[in-house]
Structure formats: structure tokens, C-alpha cells
Amino acid sequence: QAQLVESGGGLVQPGGSLRLSCTASGFTLRHYAVGWFRQAPGKEREGVSCISNRDNTSYYADSVKGRFSVSRDIAKNTVDLQMRDLKVEDTAVYYCGTQPKVGERYDSWGQGTQVTVSS
């Protein structure tokens, strides 16, 4: 059964770091473009980052550019989101999703992992 699972969320102080993982089971993640999204309470889901399956080109929202980095771990069948210099406004549930290629419809989602940035 194909499944995506996010992990690595937690509570961190402002300025801290977290590394989220999106792990696929039942299919090979490197065959898909993978996007990271987040949704804060009372707000719409927003795109954070995406990595292409064609050439691993990565894309970032302006709000996280220079602080977040997305990468693939082929051996682990994951896409990781390294988050540094976290801010209170990064607090949200983070989701990963897959699409056949960048720009196409997302066809699979994980259940999300909570990231809370607070002092």
C-alpha cells in the first residue's frame, strides 16, 4: 500500500533547527516531484518547498528562502526538509505530497507533522 509519512516535527526555540523527513512506502519516491506545505491555525495551506524528480531542482517560498533546504535520500526513500533559524511564524503542521512532475496535480499526501516554534 502506497503511503507517505512525515516525521521530525517538534517544539523548538526561535533560531533553532529541525529536520523533517517525508518517507515513502510502497513506491519509489525519487520517481516523483515532492512538495512540502504547511498550514497554521486559521490560515490556508501554503507551499514551502518543492524538489523536482527530473533534475532535483529545488524551489522555495520567499518566506523560507535561505533558511530551509530540501534534499533527497535515495537510500532511505525520503525527501528531507532541513529548517534552520526557525521563527515563531514557521509554526504549523507540515505536510509532504507527491506529484508526477513539478506543476502537475498532487496525488498523494502524508498526515502531517507539527512544528512549534516558541520560547
N, C-alpha and C positions, 0 to 999 in steps of 0.2 A: 504494500500500500504506500503510495507516494505521500510524503509528509515533509513539512518544513517546521523546524523548531528553533526558536530564538532562545538564547541564553546569555548570561553575563551581566544582566542588569543588577541594580542595587542602589544603595544610598552612598553618596559621595559628597564631599565638601566642595564648594566653589574653588575652581582651579585644579581640581583633581582629574583623574583619568579613569576610564573604564574601557573594556574591550568586549564588544558584543559579537556573538557568533550566530550565524544562520546555518543550521545543519540540515542537510537533505538526507532523507532515507527513501529507498525505493526508486531513485532516479539519480542521474549524474548531473550535479549542479553546474559544472563547467559548460554544459551544453546550453545554458540559459543565461540571459541577462538577469541580474539580480538588483533589486532596488531596496533601499532602506527608507522607511517612512516613520513618522511619529505623530502621535495625537495627544495633545494636552487637554486637560479637562475644559469643557466648554468651547473647544476650538476644533476646526476641521483638521482632518489628516493632511499632513504636508510631506512632500518629498524631501528627503535629506541627502541621499546619495544614490548613485547607480553605477554598476560596473558592467561593461559590455561583455558579451560572450564571443564577439568577433576578434577583438584585439586587446581586451581588458582595459580599454579606455575608461577612465572614471570621471564622474560628474558630481558636483556638489552644489547644494543650495548656498546662496551668498552668506546666510547666517552661520554656516559651519565651515566655510572655506578657510583653509589654513589651520583648522583645529581638528577636523575629522579626516580619517584616511580609510579607504575601503580597499580590501585585497582578497584574493582567493587563496585557499589552501586546498590544492588539488587532492593531496593525500587524505585529508580529513573530510573532503567533500563539503567544505564550508565556504562561506563568504563572511569575512570578519569586518567589523567597523570599529576602528580604534578612535576613541574620543579623548581628546586632551583639552586642558584649560576649560573644563566644563563650567557652564554658567547656570544660574537659577532658571533661566528661561529655556534651558535644554531639558527640563523636567517634562517627561511624557512617557507614554507607552510606545515602545519602538517595535516596529513590525518589519519583516522582510517579505518580499514577494518575488515571484519569477515571471519573466516574460520571454517569449520565443526570441526576441531581439529588442534592443532599445527602441522605444517608441511604439511598440505594439501593446496590446492589452495584457494586463497582468492576469495570470491564470491560476496562481496558487499563492496562498498566504499562510504565514505562521500565526500563532496565537498571541504573540507579543510578549515583551519583557519590559518591566517597569524600570525606568531610570529616574531617580530622585536626586536633585542637586540642592543641598540645603546645608546651612551652617548650624 
